[in-house]
Amino acid sequence: MVRVDDDATIGRFLEHLRWSVIETTRHDLAAGTTRRDRHETTRLHVVLSGTIELERGDEVVDLDRGDIALLPQGGPTRLTASADARVLSATIELVVPHPTMTRAMPPLLAARGFGRTEPGFSSLLDTMHREASDARPGSSTVLAGLTDVVTSAAVRFWLEHGCGTARAWLAAAQDPNVGDALAAIHESPGSRWTVAALARVARASRSQFSEQFRETVGDTPARYVTRVRMAQAERMLRNGEPVAGIAYRLGYDSEDGFSRAFRRHSGIAPSRWRRTALRPVA
């Protein structure tokens, strides 16, 4: 991942992310229990206490107290408590609807360490915990306002700590045609994307699309497709999928072709990368 240092870019992007809270629910999970969550709209999960494992598609993340997970497209999700946990879940939507930008977001945005490293928001998380625990008049209204603030802060935290797609998200906000192409890439990274195919999605000529894409995203379409595929490959490797299956699912003609692309990306072979990623920390 590439660290995003352009504060102005992040600021402009966050201007498009004002959230309206549709509903909030609190879940108390005993250690070892699982809750299945399936919504087709944007979902937010805030770990108010304890530890959970969140699984969404190929991605599995461990979330501690104060960590936040945003699922822009919703989808089937499993929440498993590693220790007794309390989770606040919310259905949210953008105040100004922007379907293209939402589709261009990653399926799962996990702000891990948010509560620990953002002390200014720690008290807000405590307040959310209390409001979710006490049946006080107006608790739902207070929770909705806090959720809007905390969601924007969590997205900013995530962008500042390693997200390499902030400029792509901003591109989706500024240029809906390029945004449609970005969303298509993220939805189906294994498709045989060519400049011509993406230009059709963006309703532009090849030359016009290539110029617009480079200007707004800061990369060529081919390199961006590869970057998205490699990020997906890393998640699949962590989950134990065989290299041959990953190659097929990500649109490579052979395992060797995928392995060469992965080595160019990471500097090592996929199997060695997996062993390194899964090696216990001493």
GUNUNU-292241 format. One record per residue: residue in one letter; x, y, z of N, C-alpha, C in turn. Coordinates in steps of 0.05 Angstrom, whole numbers, padded with zeros to 5 digits, always signed. Example, Ala and Ser with C-alpha at 12.3 -4.5 7.8 and 13.67 -1.06 7.14 Angstrom:
BEGIN
A+00264-00114+00156+00246-00090+00156+00264-00066+00156
S+00257-00045+00142+00273-00021+00143+00258+00001+00157
This chain:
BEGIN
M+00017-00024+00000+00000+00000+00000+00018+00025+00000
V+00008+00046-00013+00022+00071-00014+00010+00091+00005
R+00026+00103+00022+00016+00122+00041+00007+00148+00026
V-00016+00158+00034-00027+00182+00022-00018+00206+00039
D-00003+00224+00026+00007+00247+00041-00006+00273+00032
D-00022+00271+00012-00035+00295+00001-00059+00303+00017
D-00055+00320+00037-00077+00328+00055-00100+00341+00040
A-00093+00357+00019-00114+00370+00004-00131+00350-00010
T-00119+00329-00021-00134+00309-00035-00154+00295-00016
I-00144+00288+00008-00161+00275+00027-00184+00294+00036
G-00177+00319+00040-00197+00339+00048-00219+00342+00027
R-00211+00343+00001-00231+00346-00020-00248+00321-00022
F-00236+00298-00017-00251+00273-00019-00272+00271+00004
L-00264+00279+00028-00282+00277+00051-00306+00296+00048
E-00303+00317+00032-00325+00335+00027-00349+00320+00015
H-00343+00299+00001-00365+00284-00013-00377+00263+00006
L-00366+00260+00030-00374+00238+00048-00388+00249+00073
R-00412+00259+00069-00429+00266+00092-00450+00244+00094
W-00453+00233+00118-00469+00209+00122-00495+00215+00136
S-00516+00201+00127-00541+00201+00140-00545+00173+00152
V-00553+00172+00177-00557+00146+00191-00586+00137+00189
I-00590+00113+00177-00617+00103+00173-00627+00089+00198
E-00610+00072+00209-00617+00057+00234-00592+00047+00247
T-00593+00044+00273-00571+00032+00289-00581+00010+00307
T-00565-00010+00310-00571-00032+00328-00546-00040+00344
R-00550-00050+00368-00528-00058+00385-00530-00089+00388
H-00507-00101+00387-00506-00130+00389-00486-00138+00411
D-00494-00154+00430-00476-00165+00450-00470-00194+00443
L-00445-00200+00438-00437-00226+00428-00419-00239+00449
A-00427-00263+00458-00410-00278+00476-00387-00290+00460
A-00365-00295+00474-00341-00306+00460-00348-00332+00445
G-00340-00333+00420-00345-00356+00404-00371-00356+00388
T-00388-00337+00393-00413-00336+00378-00410-00320+00352
T-00427-00325+00333-00426-00313+00307-00453-00300+00300
R-00451-00276+00289-00475-00263+00279-00472-00258+00249
R-00492-00265+00234-00491-00260+00205-00506-00234+00199
D-00494-00218+00183-00505-00192+00176-00506-00190+00146
R-00530-00185+00135-00532-00183+00106-00550-00159+00099
H-00537-00139+00087-00552-00115+00078-00540-00108+00051
E-00556-00098+00033-00547-00090+00007-00541-00060+00005
T-00541-00047+00028-00534-00018+00029-00510-00015+00047
T-00499+00009+00049-00475+00014+00064-00479+00007+00094
R-00459-00008+00104-00461-00016+00133-00436-00007+00147
L-00440-00002+00173-00418+00007+00190-00419-00011+00215
H-00395-00020+00224-00393-00035+00249-00372-00022+00266
V-00379-00015+00291-00361-00003+00310-00359-00022+00334
V-00334-00030+00340-00330-00048+00363-00328-00031+00388
L-00348-00032+00404-00350-00016+00428-00334-00029+00451
S-00333-00055+00452-00317-00070+00472-00311-00098+00461
G-00290-00110+00472-00283-00137+00464-00268-00138+00437
T-00268-00162+00425-00254-00167+00400-00271-00184+00382
I-00272-00177+00356-00287-00194+00337-00270-00200+00313
E-00278-00221+00299-00267-00227+00272-00290-00221+00252
L-00284-00204+00233-00304-00197+00213-00296-00209+00186
E-00314-00224+00174-00309-00237+00148-00328-00226+00127
R-00317-00217+00105-00334-00207+00083-00321-00216+00057
G-00333-00236+00044-00321-00247+00020-00294-00260+00025
D-00273-00251+00011-00247-00262+00014-00231-00249+00037
E-00243-00228+00049-00228-00214+00070-00237-00221+00098
V-00217-00225+00115-00221-00230+00143-00204-00211+00159
V-00215-00196+00178-00200-00177+00194-00208-00181+00223
D-00188-00177+00241-00193-00177+00270-00196-00148+00279
L-00217-00143+00294-00223-00116+00303-00225-00116+00333
D-00210-00097+00345-00210-00093+00374-00228-00070+00382
R-00229-00065+00408-00245-00042+00417-00235-00016+00404
G-00254-00001+00393-00248+00024+00380-00243+00022+00350
D-00241-00003+00340-00237-00007+00311-00264-00004+00297
I-00262+00004+00272-00287+00009+00256-00284-00004+00229
A-00306-00016+00219-00307-00028+00193-00330-00015+00177
L-00323-00006+00153-00343+00006+00135-00345-00012+00111
L-00370-00020+00104-00375-00036+00080-00392-00020+00061
P-00380-00006+00042-00394+00013+00025-00417+00000+00009
Q-00413-00026+00000-00434-00039-00016-00449-00059+00001
G-00445-00060+00027-00459-00079+00043-00450-00107+00037
G-00468-00126+00035-00462-00154+00028-00461-00172+00052
P-00461-00198+00047-00462-00217+00070-00436-00215+00086
T-00439-00213+00112-00417-00210+00131-00421-00227+00155
R-00399-00238+00165-00400-00254+00190-00384-00239+00212
L-00396-00236+00235-00383-00225+00258-00380-00246+00279
T-00355-00254+00286-00350-00275+00306-00335-00263+00329
A-00345-00266+00353-00333-00254+00377-00309-00272+00385
S-00285-00261+00385-00262-00274+00396-00262-00273+00426
A-00273-00252+00437-00278-00248+00466-00304-00234+00468
D-00317-00235+00492-00342-00222+00495-00341-00194+00483
A-00360-00187+00466-00358-00162+00451-00385-00149+00449
R-00384-00122+00447-00408-00106+00441-00402-00090+00415
V-00420-00093+00396-00416-00081+00370-00440-00063+00363
L-00434-00039+00354-00455-00022+00344-00455-00024+00313
S-00478-00032+00302-00480-00034+00273-00500-00013+00263
A-00494-00002+00240-00511+00019+00229-00514+00016+00199
T-00538+00023+00189-00542+00026+00161-00541+00056+00155
I-00523+00063+00136-00518+00092+00131-00519+00096+00101
E-00522+00121+00093-00522+00128+00065-00511+00157+00062
L-00500+00163+00039-00490+00190+00034-00513+00210+00034
V-00509+00233+00046-00530+00254+00046-00536+00262+00017
V-00515+00265+00001-00518+00270-00028-00511+00244-00042
P-00530+00229-00052-00525+00203-00063-00504+00205-00085
H-00485+00185-00085-00464+00184-00105-00458+00155-00110
P-00476+00140-00125-00473+00112-00128-00447+00104-00141
T-00437+00119-00160-00412+00112-00173-00389+00112-00154
M-00387+00133-00137-00365+00134-00118-00366+00111-00098
T-00391+00105-00088-00394+00083-00069-00385+00057-00081
R-00393+00052-00107-00385+00027-00120-00355+00026-00124
A-00341+00048-00127-00313+00048-00131-00297+00044-00106
M-00310+00046-00083-00296+00041-00058-00290+00011-00055
P-00269+00004-00039-00264-00024-00033-00288-00036-00018
P-00292-00062-00021-00315-00075-00007-00314-00073+00023
L-00289-00071+00034-00286-00070+00063-00264-00050+00070
L-00271-00030+00086-00252-00010+00096-00250-00014+00126
A-00227-00024+00135-00223-00029+00163-00204-00009+00176
A-00214+00007+00194-00197+00027+00208-00188+00014+00234
R-00166-00002+00232-00156-00016+00255-00137+00002+00271
G-00140+00002+00297-00124+00020+00313-00135+00048+00316
F-00159+00053+00305-00171+00079+00306-00174+00089+00334
G-00186+00073+00351-00191+00082+00379-00166+00087+00394
R-00145+00071+00389-00120+00074+00404-00104+00098+00395
T-00104+00104+00369-00086+00125+00359-00100+00152+00354
E-00126+00152+00358-00141+00177+00355-00154+00184+00382
P-00138+00193+00402-00149+00198+00429-00172+00218+00429
G-00172+00236+00410-00193+00256+00410-00220+00244+00405
F-00221+00221+00391-00246+00208+00385-00252+00185+00405
S-00234+00179+00422-00238+00158+00442-00262+00164+00459
S-00265+00189+00468-00287+00196+00485-00314+00194+00470
L-00313+00200+00443-00338+00196+00427-00346+00167+00426
L-00326+00149+00423-00333+00121+00423-00344+00112+00450
D-00333+00123+00472-00344+00117+00498-00373+00127+00500
T-00378+00151+00489-00405+00161+00490-00424+00144+00473
M-00415+00135+00450-00431+00116+00434-00438+00091+00450
H-00418+00081+00464-00422+00057+00481-00444+00062+00501
R-00443+00085+00515-00463+00091+00535-00490+00095+00523
E-00492+00110+00501-00518+00115+00488-00530+00089+00478
A-00513+00070+00468-00523+00044+00458-00531+00026+00481
S-00521+00032+00506-00527+00015+00529-00551+00025+00545
D-00555+00051+00545-00577+00063+00562-00600+00070+00544
A-00624+00064+00555-00649+00071+00540-00657+00099+00548
R-00641+00119+00542-00647+00146+00548-00663+00159+00526
P-00680+00178+00532-00695+00192+00511-00676+00205+00491
G-00681+00201+00465-00665+00213+00444-00638+00199+00439
S-00635+00175+00450-00609+00161+00446-00604+00156+00416
S-00626+00149+00401-00622+00143+00373-00613+00167+00357
T-00623+00191+00365-00615+00215+00351-00586+00222+00357
V-00578+00219+00383-00550+00225+00390-00532+00205+00376
L-00539+00180+00376-00523+00159+00362-00519+00165+00333
A-00541+00175+00320-00539+00181+00291-00519+00203+00286
G-00519+00224+00303-00500+00246+00299-00472+00237+00304
L-00467+00221+00325-00440+00212+00331-00430+00193+00309
T-00448+00177+00299-00440+00158+00278-00430+00172+00253
D-00444+00194+00245-00435+00210+00222-00407+00220+00226
V-00401+00232+00250-00375+00243+00255-00354+00221+00256
V-00359+00200+00270-00340+00178+00273-00334+00165+00246
T-00354+00161+00229-00350+00149+00203-00330+00166+00186
S-00335+00192+00184-00317+00209+00169-00289+00208+00180
A-00286+00208+00207-00260+00207+00219-00246+00181+00214
A-00261+00159+00214-00250+00133+00209-00240+00131+00180
V-00255+00142+00161-00247+00141+00133-00221+00158+00130
R-00219+00181+00143-00195+00197+00142-00171+00181+00153
F-00176+00169+00176-00154+00152+00189-00145+00131+00169
W-00163+00117+00156-00156+00096+00138-00140+00107+00114
L-00149+00129+00103-00134+00141+00081-00106+00150+00089
E-00103+00159+00113-00077+00169+00122-00058+00147+00130
H-00068+00122+00132-00051+00100+00142-00050+00077+00122
G-00046+00084+00097-00038+00064+00078-00056+00058+00055
C-00078+00073+00052-00095+00068+00029-00083+00079+00003
G-00080+00063-00018-00069+00072-00043-00089+00080-00063
T-00115+00081-00056-00136+00086-00075-00151+00112-00070
A-00140+00129-00053-00155+00154-00047-00159+00171-00072
R-00138+00173-00089-00141+00189-00113-00162+00177-00132
A-00163+00150-00132-00183+00137-00149-00211+00143-00139
W-00215+00143-00113-00241+00151-00102-00249+00179-00109
L-00229+00197-00107-00235+00225-00114-00241+00227-00143
A-00228+00211-00160-00234+00211-00188-00263+00203-00193
A-00273+00184-00178-00301+00175-00181-00320+00198-00174
A-00312+00214-00155-00329+00237-00147-00329+00259-00168
Q-00306+00263-00180-00303+00285-00199-00312+00278-00227
D-00308+00253-00235-00313+00245-00263-00329+00219-00263
P-00356+00221-00265-00372+00197-00263-00365+00175-00284
N-00356+00184-00308-00349+00164-00328-00325+00148-00320
V-00304+00162-00311-00281+00147-00300-00289+00131-00276
G-00307+00142-00259-00316+00128-00236-00330+00102-00243
D-00345+00101-00265-00358+00076-00274-00337+00055-00281
A-00315+00064-00294-00294+00046-00301-00280+00035-00276
L-00275+00052-00257-00263+00044-00232-00280+00024-00217
A-00306+00029-00216-00325+00011-00203-00325-00016-00216
A-00324-00016-00243-00324-00042-00258-00299-00058-00252
I-00276-00044-00250-00251-00058-00244-00252-00071-00216
H-00262-00056-00196-00263-00066-00169-00284-00088-00166
E-00306-00087-00181-00326-00107-00180-00317-00133-00193
S-00300-00131-00213-00292-00155-00228-00263-00153-00237
P-00244-00154-00218-00216-00151-00225-00205-00172-00244
G-00218-00196-00244-00209-00217-00261-00219-00216-00290
S-00236-00197-00297-00244-00194-00325-00221-00186-00342
R-00223-00191-00368-00201-00185-00386-00203-00155-00395
W-00195-00139-00376-00198-00110-00381-00176-00100-00400
T-00185-00087-00421-00168-00073-00440-00176-00044-00439
V-00159-00026-00450-00166+00002-00451-00192+00005-00467
A-00196-00010-00488-00220-00007-00504-00245-00016-00488
A-00242-00037-00473-00265-00047-00457-00272-00027-00436
L-00253-00016-00422-00258+00004-00401-00269+00030-00413
A-00259+00037-00437-00269+00062-00450-00298+00059-00456
R-00307+00035-00464-00336+00030-00469-00352+00034-00444
V-00342+00024-00421-00355+00027-00396-00357+00057-00389
A-00336+00072-00395-00335+00101-00389-00348+00118-00410
R-00359+00105-00431-00372+00120-00453-00354+00141-00465
A-00330+00133-00472-00310+00151-00483-00294+00137-00504
S-00280+00152-00521-00261+00140-00539-00237+00130-00524
R-00221+00112-00536-00197+00101-00522-00178+00124-00514
S-00172+00141-00533-00153+00162-00527-00163+00181-00506
Q-00189+00188-00508-00201+00207-00488-00201+00194-00460
F-00209+00168-00459-00210+00154-00434-00182+00152-00421
S-00162+00144-00437-00135+00141-00427-00125+00167-00415
E-00130+00189-00428-00121+00215-00418-00136+00222-00393
Q-00163+00219-00392-00178+00225-00369-00170+00208-00345
F-00165+00183-00350-00158+00164-00329-00131+00172-00316
R-00111+00177-00333-00085+00184-00322-00086+00210-00307
E-00102+00229-00317-00104+00255-00304-00117+00254-00277
T-00139+00238-00275-00154+00237-00250-00144+00216-00230
V-00135+00193-00240-00126+00172-00222-00096+00173-00217
G-00081+00184-00236-00052+00186-00232-00037+00161-00241
D-00050+00144-00256-00038+00119-00266-00051+00111-00292
T-00038+00093-00306-00051+00082-00331-00072+00062-00323
P-00092+00058-00341-00112+00037-00335-00100+00010-00330
A-00080+00002-00346-00068-00025-00343-00054-00028-00316
R-00039-00007-00307-00026-00009-00282-00045-00009-00259
Y-00067+00006-00261-00087+00006-00240-00101-00021-00237
V-00107-00033-00260-00120-00060-00259-00101-00080-00245
T-00075-00078-00252-00056-00096-00239-00054-00091-00209
R-00055-00066-00201-00053-00059-00173-00077-00071-00158
V-00101-00068-00169-00125-00079-00156-00123-00110-00155
R-00114-00122-00177-00111-00151-00177-00091-00161-00155
M-00069-00147-00152-00049-00155-00133-00059-00152-00104
A-00075-00131-00099-00086-00128-00072-00106-00151-00067
Q-00121-00158-00087-00139-00181-00083-00124-00207-00080
A-00102-00210-00095-00086-00234-00093-00074-00237-00065
E-00066-00216-00053-00055-00217-00026-00076-00226-00006
R-00100-00217-00009-00122-00226+00009-00127-00256+00005
M-00127-00264-00020-00133-00292-00026-00110-00311-00016
L-00086-00301-00018-00063-00317-00008-00065-00320+00022
R-00072-00299+00036-00075-00300+00065-00097-00320+00073
N-00117-00323+00056-00139-00341+00062-00134-00369+00054
G-00110-00374+00043-00102-00402+00037-00110-00412+00010
E-00119-00395-00008-00128-00405-00034-00103-00413-00050
P-00105-00435-00066-00082-00444-00083-00075-00423-00104
V-00049-00422-00110-00039-00402-00129-00053-00406-00156
A-00056-00431-00165-00068-00435-00191-00097-00424-00192
G-00112-00428-00170-00139-00418-00169-00140-00387-00169
I-00121-00375-00155-00120-00346-00155-00114-00335-00183
A-00095-00348-00197-00088-00340-00224-00113-00341-00242
Y-00128-00362-00240-00152-00365-00257-00173-00344-00250
R-00178-00339-00224-00198-00320-00216-00191-00292-00223
L-00165-00286-00224-00157-00258-00230-00150-00254-00260
G-00158-00273-00277-00157-00268-00305-00130-00274-00319
Y-00112-00288-00306-00087-00295-00318-00089-00321-00333
D-00074-00323-00356-00076-00347-00373-00063-00371-00360
S-00044-00367-00342-00030-00389-00330-00020-00381-00302
E-00014-00402-00286-00002-00397-00260+00024-00382-00262
D+00040-00389-00283+00066-00376-00286+00062-00346-00292
G+00043-00340-00309+00038-00312-00316+00030-00296-00291
F+00013-00307-00274+00006-00294-00250+00030-00291-00231
S+00046-00312-00228+00069-00311-00211+00089-00290-00219
R+00093-00287-00246+00111-00266-00255+00100-00238-00248
A+00074-00234-00252+00062-00208-00245+00064-00203-00215
F+00060-00224-00199+00062-00220-00170+00090-00214-00161
R+00110-00227-00173+00138-00221-00166+00145-00192-00173
R+00135-00183-00196+00141-00155-00203+00128-00136-00183
H+00106-00144-00172+00091-00127-00152+00105-00128-00125
S+00112-00151-00115+00120-00154-00088+00150-00161-00085
G+00163-00170-00106+00191-00177-00105+00196-00206-00098
I+00175-00221-00091+00178-00250-00084+00155-00266-00096
A+00159-00292-00097+00138-00310-00109+00114-00311-00090
P+00090-00317-00101+00066-00317-00085+00067-00336-00061
S+00078-00360-00065+00079-00380-00044+00098-00370-00021
R+00120-00357-00029+00137-00347-00008+00125-00323+00006
W+00110-00306-00008+00096-00284+00004+00076-00294+00024
R+00062-00315+00017+00042-00327+00036+00055-00336+00062
R+00078-00350+00059+00092-00360+00083+00101-00337+00101
T+00110-00316+00088+00119-00292+00103+00096-00278+00117
A+00074-00276+00103+00051-00261+00114+00038-00276+00137
L+00039-00303+00136+00026-00320+00157+00045-00328+00179
R+00071-00320+00177+00090-00327+00197+00083-00314+00224
P+00082-00329+00246+00075-00317+00272+00097-00296+00279
V+00087-00275+00292+00106-00254+00302+00118-00264+00328
A+00145-00264+00330+00158-00273+00354+00153-00255+00377
